[in-house]
Amino acid sequence: DRYTREQIARFDRMSGRLAAALPYPVLRHTANSAAIERFPEAQFDMCRLGVGTLRFRLRA
């Protein structure tokens, strides 16, 4: 979990710099179905709900 949170923070910093340099808005997302529950900070602007649409509860 610590490594995942580190990756999320890196993505946030890097994509924030990129978004600031672009002349148009960007949408950022890294969260799949499992991350929606486990890492809500990874949702950013949207999430990818895959197996979660089948109402499976994903556990670590």
PDB file of N, CA, C, O and CB in Angstrom:
ATOM      1  N   ASP A   1       0.811  -1.199   0.000  1.00  0.00           N
ATOM      2  CA  ASP A   1       0.000   0.000   0.000  1.00  0.00           C
ATOM      3  C   ASP A   1       0.855   1.264   0.000  1.00  0.00           C
ATOM      4  O   ASP A   1       0.509   2.253  -0.645  1.00  0.00           O
ATOM      5  CB  ASP A   1      -0.923  -0.002   1.195  1.00  0.00           C
ATOM      6  N   ARG A   2       1.970   1.229   0.724  1.00  0.00           N
ATOM      7  CA  ARG A   2       2.838   2.408   0.746  1.00  0.00           C
ATOM      8  C   ARG A   2       3.404   2.674  -0.648  1.00  0.00           C
ATOM      9  O   ARG A   2       3.464   3.821  -1.089  1.00  0.00           O
ATOM     10  CB  ARG A   2       3.986   2.221   1.766  1.00  0.00           C
ATOM     11  N   TYR A   3       3.819   1.608  -1.340  1.00  0.00           N
ATOM     12  CA  TYR A   3       4.357   1.759  -2.692  1.00  0.00           C
ATOM     13  C   TYR A   3       3.290   2.312  -3.634  1.00  0.00           C
ATOM     14  O   TYR A   3       3.577   3.188  -4.450  1.00  0.00           O
ATOM     15  CB  TYR A   3       4.887   0.411  -3.217  1.00  0.00           C
ATOM     16  N   THR A   4       2.080   1.811  -3.527  1.00  0.00           N
ATOM     17  CA  THR A   4       0.986   2.299  -4.370  1.00  0.00           C
ATOM     18  C   THR A   4       0.732   3.773  -4.119  1.00  0.00           C
ATOM     19  O   THR A   4       0.560   4.544  -5.063  1.00  0.00           O
ATOM     20  CB  THR A   4      -0.293   1.494  -4.117  1.00  0.00           C
ATOM     21  N   ARG A   5       0.707   4.168  -2.864  1.00  0.00           N
ATOM     22  CA  ARG A   5       0.491   5.589  -2.545  1.00  0.00           C
ATOM     23  C   ARG A   5       1.636   6.460  -3.072  1.00  0.00           C
ATOM     24  O   ARG A   5       1.415   7.601  -3.477  1.00  0.00           O
ATOM     25  CB  ARG A   5       0.347   5.778  -1.022  1.00  0.00           C
ATOM     26  N   GLU A   6       2.840   5.926  -3.065  1.00  0.00           N
ATOM     27  CA  GLU A   6       3.980   6.650  -3.629  1.00  0.00           C
ATOM     28  C   GLU A   6       3.802   6.823  -5.137  1.00  0.00           C
ATOM     29  O   GLU A   6       4.074   7.894  -5.680  1.00  0.00           O
ATOM     30  CB  GLU A   6       5.304   5.907  -3.324  1.00  0.00           C
ATOM     31  N   GLN A   7       3.346   5.773  -5.806  1.00  0.00           N
ATOM     32  CA  GLN A   7       3.095   5.869  -7.242  1.00  0.00           C
ATOM     33  C   GLN A   7       1.998   6.892  -7.542  1.00  0.00           C
ATOM     34  O   GLN A   7       2.116   7.660  -8.496  1.00  0.00           O
ATOM     35  CB  GLN A   7       2.706   4.496  -7.808  1.00  0.00           C
ATOM     36  N   ILE A   8       0.955   6.908  -6.750  1.00  0.00           N
ATOM     37  CA  ILE A   8      -0.135   7.870  -6.940  1.00  0.00           C
ATOM     38  C   ILE A   8       0.392   9.292  -6.782  1.00  0.00           C
ATOM     39  O   ILE A   8       0.053  10.171  -7.574  1.00  0.00           O
ATOM     40  CB  ILE A   8      -1.284   7.606  -5.933  1.00  0.00           C
ATOM     41  N   ALA A   9       1.216   9.521  -5.770  1.00  0.00           N
ATOM     42  CA  ALA A   9       1.785  10.854  -5.549  1.00  0.00           C
ATOM     43  C   ALA A   9       2.683  11.266  -6.712  1.00  0.00           C
ATOM     44  O   ALA A   9       2.648  12.419  -7.141  1.00  0.00           O
ATOM     45  CB  ALA A   9       2.580  10.888  -4.234  1.00  0.00           C
ATOM     46  N   ARG A  10       3.476  10.346  -7.219  1.00  0.00           N
ATOM     47  CA  ARG A  10       4.326  10.651  -8.385  1.00  0.00           C
ATOM     48  C   ARG A  10       3.478  10.998  -9.597  1.00  0.00           C
ATOM     49  O   ARG A  10       3.752  11.968 -10.304  1.00  0.00           O
ATOM     50  CB  ARG A  10       5.247   9.462  -8.713  1.00  0.00           C
ATOM     51  N   PHE A  11       2.456  10.203  -9.829  1.00  0.00           N
ATOM     52  CA  PHE A  11       1.567  10.477 -10.957  1.00  0.00           C
ATOM     53  C   PHE A  11       0.926  11.851 -10.809  1.00  0.00           C
ATOM     54  O   PHE A  11       0.824  12.600 -11.780  1.00  0.00           O
ATOM     55  CB  PHE A  11       0.482   9.393 -11.069  1.00  0.00           C
ATOM     56  N   ASP A  12       0.499  12.176  -9.606  1.00  0.00           N
ATOM     57  CA  ASP A  12      -0.130  13.472  -9.352  1.00  0.00           C
ATOM     58  C   ASP A  12       0.833  14.610  -9.686  1.00  0.00           C
ATOM     59  O   ASP A  12       0.457  15.560 -10.372  1.00  0.00           O
ATOM     60  CB  ASP A  12      -0.588  13.573  -7.883  1.00  0.00           C
ATOM     61  N   ARG A  13       2.059  14.518  -9.208  1.00  0.00           N
ATOM     62  CA  ARG A  13       3.045  15.573  -9.483  1.00  0.00           C
ATOM     63  C   ARG A  13       3.355  15.678 -10.972  1.00  0.00           C
ATOM     64  O   ARG A  13       3.332  16.773 -11.536  1.00  0.00           O
ATOM     65  CB  ARG A  13       4.337  15.310  -8.703  1.00  0.00           C
ATOM     66  N   MET A  14       3.643  14.548 -11.611  1.00  0.00           N
ATOM     67  CA  MET A  14       4.020  14.552 -13.015  1.00  0.00           C
ATOM     68  C   MET A  14       2.876  15.010 -13.911  1.00  0.00           C
ATOM     69  O   MET A  14       3.069  15.848 -14.792  1.00  0.00           O
ATOM     70  CB  MET A  14       4.480  13.174 -13.431  1.00  0.00           C
ATOM     71  N   SER A  15       1.704  14.468 -13.688  1.00  0.00           N
ATOM     72  CA  SER A  15       0.575  14.835 -14.542  1.00  0.00           C
ATOM     73  C   SER A  15       0.127  16.270 -14.273  1.00  0.00           C
ATOM     74  O   SER A  15      -0.385  16.938 -15.171  1.00  0.00           O
ATOM     75  CB  SER A  15      -0.597  13.868 -14.324  1.00  0.00           C
ATOM     76  N   GLY A  16       0.317  16.747 -13.044  1.00  0.00           N
ATOM     77  CA  GLY A  16       0.008  18.142 -12.740  1.00  0.00           C
ATOM     78  C   GLY A  16       0.904  19.092 -13.513  1.00  0.00           C
ATOM     79  O   GLY A  16       0.438  20.106 -14.033  1.00  0.00           O
ATOM     80  N   ARG A  17       2.186  18.769 -13.589  1.00  0.00           N
ATOM     81  CA  ARG A  17       3.123  19.592 -14.374  1.00  0.00           C
ATOM     82  C   ARG A  17       2.753  19.577 -15.849  1.00  0.00           C
ATOM     83  O   ARG A  17       2.749  20.615 -16.510  1.00  0.00           O
ATOM     84  CB  ARG A  17       4.570  19.094 -14.192  1.00  0.00           C
ATOM     85  N   LEU A  18       2.446  18.403 -16.353  1.00  0.00           N
ATOM     86  CA  LEU A  18       2.066  18.282 -17.758  1.00  0.00           C
ATOM     87  C   LEU A  18       0.788  19.060 -18.041  1.00  0.00           C
ATOM     88  O   LEU A  18       0.706  19.781 -19.035  1.00  0.00           O
ATOM     89  CB  LEU A  18       1.885  16.809 -18.140  1.00  0.00           C
ATOM     90  N   ALA A  19      -0.200  18.917 -17.180  1.00  0.00           N
ATOM     91  CA  ALA A  19      -1.471  19.627 -17.364  1.00  0.00           C
ATOM     92  C   ALA A  19      -1.265  21.136 -17.328  1.00  0.00           C
ATOM     93  O   ALA A  19      -1.919  21.868 -18.071  1.00  0.00           O
ATOM     94  CB  ALA A  19      -2.480  19.209 -16.285  1.00  0.00           C
ATOM     95  N   ALA A  20      -0.364  21.608 -16.471  1.00  0.00           N
ATOM     96  CA  ALA A  20      -0.098  23.048 -16.377  1.00  0.00           C
ATOM     97  C   ALA A  20       0.563  23.577 -17.646  1.00  0.00           C
ATOM     98  O   ALA A  20       0.407  24.751 -17.981  1.00  0.00           O
ATOM     99  CB  ALA A  20       0.790  23.346 -15.165  1.00  0.00           C
ATOM    100  N   ALA A  21       1.296  22.726 -18.352  1.00  0.00           N
ATOM    101  CA  ALA A  21       1.999  23.148 -19.558  1.00  0.00           C
ATOM    102  C   ALA A  21       1.132  23.088 -20.810  1.00  0.00           C
ATOM    103  O   ALA A  21       1.468  23.701 -21.823  1.00  0.00           O
ATOM    104  CB  ALA A  21       3.218  22.298 -19.756  1.00  0.00           C
ATOM    105  N   LEU A  22       0.042  22.371 -20.753  1.00  0.00           N
ATOM    106  CA  LEU A  22      -0.813  22.218 -21.935  1.00  0.00           C
ATOM    107  C   LEU A  22      -1.828  23.355 -22.027  1.00  0.00           C
ATOM    108  O   LEU A  22      -2.278  23.870 -21.004  1.00  0.00           O
ATOM    109  CB  LEU A  22      -1.543  20.863 -21.900  1.00  0.00           C
ATOM    110  N   PRO A  23      -2.186  23.746 -23.245  1.00  0.00           N
ATOM    111  CA  PRO A  23      -3.139  24.846 -23.414  1.00  0.00           C
ATOM    112  C   PRO A  23      -4.609  24.412 -23.316  1.00  0.00           C
ATOM    113  O   PRO A  23      -5.507  25.223 -23.546  1.00  0.00           O
ATOM    114  CB  PRO A  23      -2.905  25.507 -24.745  1.00  0.00           C
ATOM    115  N   TYR A  24      -4.853  23.171 -22.986  1.00  0.00           N
ATOM    116  CA  TYR A  24      -6.222  22.667 -22.889  1.00  0.00           C
ATOM    117  C   TYR A  24      -6.349  21.815 -21.625  1.00  0.00           C
ATOM    118  O   TYR A  24      -5.345  21.326 -21.108  1.00  0.00           O
ATOM    119  CB  TYR A  24      -6.609  21.841 -24.160  1.00  0.00           C
ATOM    120  N   PRO A  25      -7.565  21.636 -21.128  1.00  0.00           N
ATOM    121  CA  PRO A  25      -7.745  20.825 -19.914  1.00  0.00           C
ATOM    122  C   PRO A  25      -7.525  19.337 -20.205  1.00  0.00           C
ATOM    123  O   PRO A  25      -7.786  18.862 -21.310  1.00  0.00           O
ATOM    124  CB  PRO A  25      -9.156  21.044 -19.327  1.00  0.00           C
ATOM    125  N   VAL A  26      -7.053  18.633 -19.216  1.00  0.00           N
ATOM    126  CA  VAL A  26      -6.854  17.188 -19.338  1.00  0.00           C
ATOM    127  C   VAL A  26      -7.629  16.484 -18.233  1.00  0.00           C
ATOM    128  O   VAL A  26      -7.885  17.058 -17.175  1.00  0.00           O
ATOM    129  CB  VAL A  26      -5.341  16.822 -19.270  1.00  0.00           C
ATOM    130  N   LEU A  27      -7.995  15.246 -18.489  1.00  0.00           N
ATOM    131  CA  LEU A  27      -8.635  14.402 -17.480  1.00  0.00           C
ATOM    132  C   LEU A  27      -7.604  13.388 -17.014  1.00  0.00           C
ATOM    133  O   LEU A  27      -6.926  12.756 -17.824  1.00  0.00           O
ATOM    134  CB  LEU A  27      -9.923  13.690 -18.045  1.00  0.00           C
ATOM    135  N   ARG A  28      -7.495  13.243 -15.718  1.00  0.00           N
ATOM    136  CA  ARG A  28      -6.527  12.305 -15.144  1.00  0.00           C
ATOM    137  C   ARG A  28      -7.274  11.220 -14.387  1.00  0.00           C
ATOM    138  O   ARG A  28      -8.233  11.488 -13.662  1.00  0.00           O
ATOM    139  CB  ARG A  28      -5.521  13.036 -14.207  1.00  0.00           C
ATOM    140  N   HIS A  29      -6.809   9.977 -14.574  1.00  0.00           N
ATOM    141  CA  HIS A  29      -7.384   8.878 -13.790  1.00  0.00           C
ATOM    142  C   HIS A  29      -6.394   7.734 -13.721  1.00  0.00           C
ATOM    143  O   HIS A  29      -5.660   7.469 -14.673  1.00  0.00           O
ATOM    144  CB  HIS A  29      -8.723   8.397 -14.400  1.00  0.00           C
ATOM    145  N   THR A  30      -6.382   7.068 -12.596  1.00  0.00           N
ATOM    146  CA  THR A  30      -5.558   5.871 -12.432  1.00  0.00           C
ATOM    147  C   THR A  30      -6.329   4.755 -11.745  1.00  0.00           C
ATOM    148  O   THR A  30      -5.842   3.628 -11.657  1.00  0.00           O
ATOM    149  CB  THR A  30      -4.299   6.199 -11.637  1.00  0.00           C
ATOM    150  N   ALA A  31      -7.514   5.053 -11.263  1.00  0.00           N
ATOM    151  CA  ALA A  31      -8.230   4.102 -10.406  1.00  0.00           C
ATOM    152  C   ALA A  31      -9.070   3.112 -11.208  1.00  0.00           C
ATOM    153  O   ALA A  31      -9.930   3.505 -11.996  1.00  0.00           O
ATOM    154  CB  ALA A  31      -9.121   4.850  -9.433  1.00  0.00           C
ATOM    155  N   ASN A  32      -8.808   1.834 -10.997  1.00  0.00           N
ATOM    156  CA  ASN A  32      -9.670   0.786 -11.532  1.00  0.00           C
ATOM    157  C   ASN A  32     -10.672   0.396 -10.439  1.00  0.00           C
ATOM    158  O   ASN A  32     -10.770   1.074  -9.416  1.00  0.00           O
ATOM    159  CB  ASN A  32      -8.829  -0.460 -12.011  1.00  0.00           C
ATOM    160  N   SER A  33     -11.397  -0.672 -10.651  1.00  0.00           N
ATOM    161  CA  SER A  33     -12.440  -1.066  -9.686  1.00  0.00           C
ATOM    162  C   SER A  33     -11.895  -1.256  -8.274  1.00  0.00           C
ATOM    163  O   SER A  33     -12.495  -0.773  -7.314  1.00  0.00           O
ATOM    164  CB  SER A  33     -13.110  -2.350 -10.142  1.00  0.00           C
ATOM    165  N   ALA A  34     -10.779  -1.945  -8.134  1.00  0.00           N
ATOM    166  CA  ALA A  34     -10.223  -2.192  -6.804  1.00  0.00           C
ATOM    167  C   ALA A  34      -9.753  -0.900  -6.148  1.00  0.00           C
ATOM    168  O   ALA A  34      -9.936  -0.711  -4.945  1.00  0.00           O
ATOM    169  CB  ALA A  34      -9.064  -3.183  -6.889  1.00  0.00           C
ATOM    170  N   ALA A  35      -9.157  -0.021  -6.923  1.00  0.00           N
ATOM    171  CA  ALA A  35      -8.642   1.235  -6.363  1.00  0.00           C
ATOM    172  C   ALA A  35      -9.758   2.178  -5.930  1.00  0.00           C
ATOM    173  O   ALA A  35      -9.542   3.031  -5.070  1.00  0.00           O
ATOM    174  CB  ALA A  35      -7.754   1.933  -7.379  1.00  0.00           C
ATOM    175  N   ILE A  36     -10.925   2.040  -6.501  1.00  0.00           N
ATOM    176  CA  ILE A  36     -12.046   2.886  -6.083  1.00  0.00           C
ATOM    177  C   ILE A  36     -12.291   2.711  -4.590  1.00  0.00           C
ATOM    178  O   ILE A  36     -12.559   3.681  -3.881  1.00  0.00           O
ATOM    179  CB  ILE A  36     -13.329   2.545  -6.887  1.00  0.00           C
ATOM    180  N   GLU A  37     -12.197   1.483  -4.123  1.00  0.00           N
ATOM    181  CA  GLU A  37     -12.398   1.210  -2.698  1.00  0.00           C
ATOM    182  C   GLU A  37     -11.135   1.437  -1.877  1.00  0.00           C
ATOM    183  O   GLU A  37     -11.195   1.999  -0.783  1.00  0.00           O
ATOM    184  CB  GLU A  37     -12.875  -0.213  -2.507  1.00  0.00           C
ATOM    185  N   ARG A  38      -9.999   1.006  -2.397  1.00  0.00           N
ATOM    186  CA  ARG A  38      -8.771   0.999  -1.593  1.00  0.00           C
ATOM    187  C   ARG A  38      -7.987   2.297  -1.637  1.00  0.00           C
ATOM    188  O   ARG A  38      -7.327   2.652  -0.659  1.00  0.00           O
ATOM    189  CB  ARG A  38      -7.889  -0.106  -2.045  1.00  0.00           C
ATOM    190  N   PHE A  39      -8.046   3.017  -2.757  1.00  0.00           N
ATOM    191  CA  PHE A  39      -7.245   4.225  -2.920  1.00  0.00           C
ATOM    192  C   PHE A  39      -8.087   5.344  -3.531  1.00  0.00           C
ATOM    193  O   PHE A  39      -7.869   5.702  -4.689  1.00  0.00           O
ATOM    194  CB  PHE A  39      -6.011   3.941  -3.796  1.00  0.00           C
ATOM    195  N   PRO A  40      -9.018   5.892  -2.803  1.00  0.00           N
ATOM    196  CA  PRO A  40      -9.888   6.927  -3.368  1.00  0.00           C
ATOM    197  C   PRO A  40      -9.119   8.142  -3.871  1.00  0.00           C
ATOM    198  O   PRO A  40      -9.613   8.863  -4.738  1.00  0.00           O
ATOM    199  CB  PRO A  40     -10.894   7.366  -2.337  1.00  0.00           C
ATOM    200  N   GLU A  41      -7.919   8.384  -3.343  1.00  0.00           N
ATOM    201  CA  GLU A  41      -7.130   9.519  -3.817  1.00  0.00           C
ATOM    202  C   GLU A  41      -6.631   9.316  -5.245  1.00  0.00           C
ATOM    203  O   GLU A  41      -6.160  10.267  -5.868  1.00  0.00           O
ATOM    204  CB  GLU A  41      -5.952   9.755  -2.891  1.00  0.00           C
ATOM    205  N   ALA A  42      -6.724   8.094  -5.778  1.00  0.00           N
ATOM    206  CA  ALA A  42      -6.276   7.800  -7.139  1.00  0.00           C
ATOM    207  C   ALA A  42      -7.354   8.056  -8.183  1.00  0.00           C
ATOM    208  O   ALA A  42      -7.110   7.869  -9.375  1.00  0.00           O
ATOM    209  CB  ALA A  42      -5.822   6.366  -7.229  1.00  0.00           C
ATOM    210  N   GLN A  43      -8.519   8.473  -7.769  1.00  0.00           N
ATOM    211  CA  GLN A  43      -9.609   8.668  -8.718  1.00  0.00           C
ATOM    212  C   GLN A  43      -9.414   9.917  -9.572  1.00  0.00           C
ATOM    213  O   GLN A  43      -9.819   9.927 -10.735  1.00  0.00           O
ATOM    214  CB  GLN A  43     -10.926   8.752  -7.980  1.00  0.00           C
ATOM    215  N   PHE A  44      -8.816  10.951  -9.038  1.00  0.00           N
ATOM    216  CA  PHE A  44      -8.600  12.197  -9.757  1.00  0.00           C
ATOM    217  C   PHE A  44      -9.896  12.666 -10.408  1.00  0.00           C
ATOM    218  O   PHE A  44     -10.859  12.978  -9.709  1.00  0.00           O
ATOM    219  CB  PHE A  44      -7.500  12.027 -10.812  1.00  0.00           C
ATOM    220  N   ASP A  45      -9.932  12.719 -11.754  1.00  0.00           N
ATOM    221  CA  ASP A  45     -11.108  13.259 -12.446  1.00  0.00           C
ATOM    222  C   ASP A  45     -12.146  12.195 -12.795  1.00  0.00           C
ATOM    223  O   ASP A  45     -13.308  12.521 -13.036  1.00  0.00           O
ATOM    224  CB  ASP A  45     -10.676  13.961 -13.706  1.00  0.00           C
ATOM    225  N   MET A  46     -11.741  10.942 -12.824  1.00  0.00           N
ATOM    226  CA  MET A  46     -12.669   9.854 -13.152  1.00  0.00           C
ATOM    227  C   MET A  46     -12.034   8.530 -12.758  1.00  0.00           C
ATOM    228  O   MET A  46     -10.871   8.495 -12.357  1.00  0.00           O
ATOM    229  CB  MET A  46     -13.036   9.860 -14.669  1.00  0.00           C
ATOM    230  N   CYS A  47     -12.792   7.435 -12.870  1.00  0.00           N
ATOM    231  CA  CYS A  47     -12.285   6.095 -12.561  1.00  0.00           C
ATOM    232  C   CYS A  47     -12.731   5.130 -13.651  1.00  0.00           C
ATOM    233  O   CYS A  47     -13.638   5.417 -14.433  1.00  0.00           O
ATOM    234  CB  CYS A  47     -12.781   5.615 -11.163  1.00  0.00           C
ATOM    235  N   ARG A  48     -12.068   3.978 -13.679  1.00  0.00           N
ATOM    236  CA  ARG A  48     -12.421   2.924 -14.632  1.00  0.00           C
ATOM    237  C   ARG A  48     -13.107   1.800 -13.869  1.00  0.00           C
ATOM    238  O   ARG A  48     -12.451   0.983 -13.222  1.00  0.00           O
ATOM    239  CB  ARG A  48     -11.157   2.395 -15.397  1.00  0.00           C
ATOM    240  N   LEU A  49     -14.390   1.768 -13.948  1.00  0.00           N
ATOM    241  CA  LEU A  49     -15.155   0.747 -13.240  1.00  0.00           C
ATOM    242  C   LEU A  49     -15.334  -0.449 -14.167  1.00  0.00           C
ATOM    243  O   LEU A  49     -16.175  -0.425 -15.065  1.00  0.00           O
ATOM    244  CB  LEU A  49     -16.537   1.301 -12.764  1.00  0.00           C
ATOM    245  N   GLY A  50     -14.551  -1.481 -13.950  1.00  0.00           N
ATOM    246  CA  GLY A  50     -14.597  -2.675 -14.787  1.00  0.00           C
ATOM    247  C   GLY A  50     -15.409  -3.765 -14.125  1.00  0.00           C
ATOM    248  O   GLY A  50     -16.636  -3.786 -14.228  1.00  0.00           O
ATOM    249  N   VAL A  51     -14.716  -4.687 -13.434  1.00  0.00           N
ATOM    250  CA  VAL A  51     -15.381  -5.801 -12.762  1.00  0.00           C
ATOM    251  C   VAL A  51     -16.345  -5.286 -11.693  1.00  0.00           C
ATOM    252  O   VAL A  51     -17.276  -5.991 -11.303  1.00  0.00           O
ATOM    253  CB  VAL A  51     -14.342  -6.748 -12.132  1.00  0.00           C
ATOM    254  N   GLY A  52     -16.125  -4.069 -11.225  1.00  0.00           N
ATOM    255  CA  GLY A  52     -17.023  -3.475 -10.235  1.00  0.00           C
ATOM    256  C   GLY A  52     -18.442  -3.321 -10.741  1.00  0.00           C
ATOM    257  O   GLY A  52     -19.377  -3.238  -9.944  1.00  0.00           O
ATOM    258  N   THR A  53     -18.621  -3.280 -12.053  1.00  0.00           N
ATOM    259  CA  THR A  53     -19.976  -3.182 -12.596  1.00  0.00           C
ATOM    260  C   THR A  53     -20.759  -4.471 -12.359  1.00  0.00           C
ATOM    261  O   THR A  53     -21.987  -4.481 -12.443  1.00  0.00           O
ATOM    262  CB  THR A  53     -19.928  -2.864 -14.094  1.00  0.00           C
ATOM    263  N   LEU A  54     -20.054  -5.545 -12.068  1.00  0.00           N
ATOM    264  CA  LEU A  54     -20.705  -6.829 -11.804  1.00  0.00           C
ATOM    265  C   LEU A  54     -21.015  -7.015 -10.323  1.00  0.00           C
ATOM    266  O   LEU A  54     -21.473  -8.077  -9.900  1.00  0.00           O
ATOM    267  CB  LEU A  54     -19.827  -7.972 -12.293  1.00  0.00           C
ATOM    268  N   ARG A  55     -20.761  -5.974  -9.546  1.00  0.00           N
ATOM    269  CA  ARG A  55     -21.056  -5.930  -8.113  1.00  0.00           C
ATOM    270  C   ARG A  55     -20.189  -6.855  -7.272  1.00  0.00           C
ATOM    271  O   ARG A  55     -20.587  -7.278  -6.187  1.00  0.00           O
ATOM    272  CB  ARG A  55     -22.486  -6.274  -7.891  1.00  0.00           C
ATOM    273  N   PHE A  56     -19.008  -7.165  -7.779  1.00  0.00           N
ATOM    274  CA  PHE A  56     -18.049  -7.898  -6.959  1.00  0.00           C
ATOM    275  C   PHE A  56     -17.440  -6.924  -5.973  1.00  0.00           C
ATOM    276  O   PHE A  56     -17.132  -5.787  -6.330  1.00  0.00           O
ATOM    277  CB  PHE A  56     -16.947  -8.582  -7.831  1.00  0.00           C
ATOM    278  N   ARG A  57     -17.265  -7.355  -4.749  1.00  0.00           N
ATOM    279  CA  ARG A  57     -16.542  -6.535  -3.778  1.00  0.00           C
ATOM    280  C   ARG A  57     -15.100  -7.023  -3.789  1.00  0.00           C
ATOM    281  O   ARG A  57     -14.823  -8.185  -3.491  1.00  0.00           O
ATOM    282  CB  ARG A  57     -17.182  -6.626  -2.327  1.00  0.00           C
ATOM    283  N   LEU A  58     -14.204  -6.140  -4.127  1.00  0.00           N
ATOM    284  CA  LEU A  58     -12.801  -6.501  -4.247  1.00  0.00           C
ATOM    285  C   LEU A  58     -12.104  -6.302  -2.915  1.00  0.00           C
ATOM    286  O   LEU A  58     -12.238  -5.254  -2.282  1.00  0.00           O
ATOM    287  CB  LEU A  58     -12.114  -5.676  -5.345  1.00  0.00           C
ATOM    288  N   ARG A  59     -11.369  -7.299  -2.502  1.00  0.00           N
ATOM    289  CA  ARG A  59     -10.667  -7.233  -1.213  1.00  0.00           C
ATOM    290  C   ARG A  59      -9.164  -7.376  -1.438  1.00  0.00           C
ATOM    291  O   ARG A  59      -8.716  -8.022  -2.385  1.00  0.00           O
ATOM    292  CB  ARG A  59     -11.180  -8.338  -0.243  1.00  0.00           C
ATOM    293  N   ALA A  60      -8.408  -6.761  -0.549  1.00  0.00           N
ATOM    294  CA  ALA A  60      -6.938  -6.846  -0.644  1.00  0.00           C
ATOM    295  C   ALA A  60      -6.457  -8.205  -0.187  1.00  0.00           C
ATOM    296  O   ALA A  60      -5.255  -8.469  -0.194  1.00  0.00           O
ATOM    297  CB  ALA A  60      -6.265  -5.742   0.195  1.00  0.00           C
TER     298      ALA A  60
END
